[in-house]
Amino acid sequence: MTEYPEVKDRLQEGELYAGLILGRQGEPDHHLILLPGRAADVSWPAAQDWAAARGGILPTRRELALLFANLREEFDRAWYWSSEQHETRAQLVWGQNFASGIQTVYGRPFRGNARAVRRVPIG
């Protein structure tokens, strides 16, 4: 965190710095911030609404992997929604199990958990 004082200065109460996400060419793209709070037993549409109401969004698959690596202790050992639909089957949505680390898809009505994130662009 000491390498990114501009991010530390932007953290609000209860937020945690998760790390740096790289872009497609391997260059730094954005910093990831985990927002406080969690939603349990929610469908994907409800999880999206919950995250938006807190001023955030659901994390992408890559962001979930970073959260698992760097802030795993901040998550219950349960399944969490991502913001990403399956590439060919739009009724399915990706998520991550924070007990095992595995990523898989579930149908939108499945009742999972959610955490919200925000992104701080580089530069």
N, C-alpha and C positions, 0 to 999 in steps of 0.2 A: 504494500500500500504506500510505502514511503516514496516509491517511484512516481506516483500519480497524485501529487497534492491537489491538483485541480479537481479530481474526483472526490477525494476525502472532504474537501470544502463543500461539496454539493450534497453530501449524504444528509438525509433528514433523519429524525428520531426513529430508531428501530430498523433502519435500513442497513444492509450488510453488503460490502463489496464482494462480488463473486469472482471477478477476474476479467481478463481481456479476451475478446472474441476476434479471431482473425478473419479477414475477408477471403474471397476466392483466390486471390493471387498470393496469399500468405502474409499480406500486410495487415497491421492492426486496423480493425474496423470500428469496434466500439467496446466500451466498458459495460459490464453487466452488474446491475444492482438488484439484489433480492429485497422485495418490499416486505414489511411486517404483515403478519396475519396469514391465515390459511382457510381454505374451504374444504369441507369433508362431505362425502356422499352427494356429489353433484354431477349432473350430466355435462357434456361438453358445452352446449349452448349456455347453460347456467354458469359454468366455470368462466367462460369468456365474459359474460355480463359482470360476474363478481370481480374479475381482475380489472375491468374497465372502471367500475365504480370506485376502485381504490387508486385510480390514476395510473394503472399499469396495463400490462398485457400478459398473456400466457407465454412462457418461454418456448423457443424453437427446440427441436431435437438436439442440436448442437449445444444450445444453452443449458438444456437439462443435463447433458453429459458433463458440462463444466460445473454445474451446481452439485452434481453427484461427486465429482472429484474434489471440489474445494469447500463445499458447505453441507456435506452429507448429514452432519449432526443436527442441522436445522430442519430436517425433514423427518416425519414419521416413517417407519419402515412399511411403506404402502405405495400404491400406484398413483401417479400424478399425470394429468393431462398436459400435452403440448399444444401449441397453436397450429400444428401442421396436420393437414388431412393427408391420407394415403394418396400416393401419386396417381393411381388408376382406379381406386375405389373410394369415391368421395364420401360414402357413408361411414367410412372408417377413419379414425384419428389416431395419430401416434401418441404414445406416452412412455413414461419410464417408471420402473419399479425401483423404489429406493431401498428395498431390502437386498435385491440381487444385482441391480444395475442394468438389467436387461431392458431393452426398448422393444415394444410391440404395439399392435393396433387393437383398438376396441371400437365397437359401434358407438355412435353419438349418444344413445340413451344410457349407456353404461354409467354406473354411479362411481366416480373416482374422486380424487382429491385435486386441489389446485393451489398453486402459489403464483403470485404476480411478480413480474420483473419490470424494470425500466432500463433503457439503454442511454448511455452517455456517449455521443459521437466523439471520435478522435479528432483533435484539432480545434 
